Amino acid sequence: MDTAAKAIILEQSGKNQGYRDADIRGFRPEGGVCLPGGPDVLESGVCMKAVCKRVAVEGVEVIFSRDAGRYVCDYTYYLSLYHGKGCAALIHVPALSPGLPASLLGRVLQVIIQEMLEERGKAQAQSPV
């Protein structure tokens, strides 16, 4: 959950470097790097921009991002993309509110996840064997 978010954010990529802040337990990646020697940026195998364009749920904004923020979320996403060979997704969600109750958030997440699965299936069908 991103308490500052006003929309649901679909993250495309994870970054390897630039981690300066410690998490709530004081952990900070050594040298500000997730994976020493790893690629600078890893992309999800799901085209989040395409998913974002196809998701439409009244009253809920869904946006695309290439910067998950160099904190716990981006760190975890980068490592998930690395170990999952691009098969990972990160969705930042805003806090629940009267305008976004749990029932609506749940419905939107179901639509997003279904679209992600369909997008991933398209990408796999297009890739050479």
Salt bridges, closest charged atoms under 4 A:
GLU11 OE2 - HIS92 ND1 2.93
GLU43 OE2 - ARG66 NH1 2.99
ASP67 OD1 - ARG70 NH1 2.92
ASP74 OD2 - ARG70 NH1 3.82
GLU115 OE1 - ARG54 NE 2.63
GLU119 OE1 - ARG54 NH1 2.90
